[in-house]
Amino acid sequence: MRLSKEKIDLAMAREKLTVTELAKRYGVSRSRMNFILNCREVTTVCAGRMADSLKVDVIDILEEA
């Protein structure tokens, strides 16, 4: 699965989150969160956790095919 950086940025803006705050909600360090955001190719579990952290549906943060 590929995460859309633009969609994640929009969701972070809606929630008024910094990367540090998102990392805290997700349960990882800021550096690990940056790795996840820059890598974008993630497992289904990771995508689900990211969606939960952003309080959106997982479909809302995936790249369109």
C-alpha positions as CSV (number, residue, x, y, z in Angstrom):
1,M,0.0,0.0,0.0
2,R,1.2,3.5,-0.8
3,L,0.4,6.4,1.4
4,S,-0.3,9.8,-0.2
5,K,1.9,12.5,1.5
6,E,-0.4,15.2,0.3
7,K,-3.5,13.5,1.8
8,I,-1.7,12.9,5.1
9,D,-0.6,16.6,5.2
10,L,-4.2,17.7,4.7
11,A,-5.4,15.3,7.4
12,M,-2.7,16.6,9.7
13,A,-3.8,20.2,9.0
14,R,-7.4,19.3,9.8
15,E,-6.3,17.9,13.1
16,K,-3.8,20.7,13.7
17,L,-1.0,18.2,14.2
18,T,2.8,18.4,13.9
19,V,4.8,15.4,12.9
20,T,5.8,15.0,16.6
21,E,2.2,15.0,17.7
22,L,1.3,12.5,15.0
23,A,4.2,10.3,16.1
24,K,2.9,10.4,19.6
25,R,-0.6,9.4,18.6
26,Y,0.8,6.6,16.4
27,G,3.2,5.4,19.1
28,V,6.6,5.9,17.5
29,S,9.5,8.4,17.7
30,R,9.5,11.5,15.5
31,S,12.3,10.0,13.4
32,R,10.5,6.8,12.8
33,M,7.4,8.8,11.8
34,N,9.4,10.8,9.3
35,F,10.7,7.5,7.8
36,I,7.2,6.2,7.5
37,L,6.0,9.4,5.8
38,N,8.9,9.5,3.4
39,C,8.9,5.8,2.6
40,R,5.2,5.8,1.8
41,E,5.1,2.0,1.0
42,V,3.6,0.5,4.1
43,T,1.8,-2.6,5.4
44,T,-1.9,-2.7,5.8
45,V,-1.5,-2.6,9.6
46,C,0.7,0.6,9.3
47,A,-1.9,2.2,7.0
48,G,-4.7,1.4,9.5
49,R,-2.7,2.8,12.4
50,M,-1.9,5.9,10.5
51,A,-5.6,6.4,9.6
52,D,-6.6,5.9,13.2
53,S,-4.0,8.4,14.4
54,L,-5.4,11.0,11.9
55,K,-9.0,10.1,12.7
56,V,-9.8,9.4,9.0
57,D,-10.8,6.3,7.0
58,V,-7.8,4.5,5.5
59,I,-9.1,5.1,2.0
60,D,-8.6,8.8,2.6
61,I,-4.8,8.6,2.9
62,L,-4.0,6.1,0.2
63,E,-2.5,7.1,-3.2
64,E,-4.9,6.7,-6.1
65,A,-3.9,4.0,-8.5
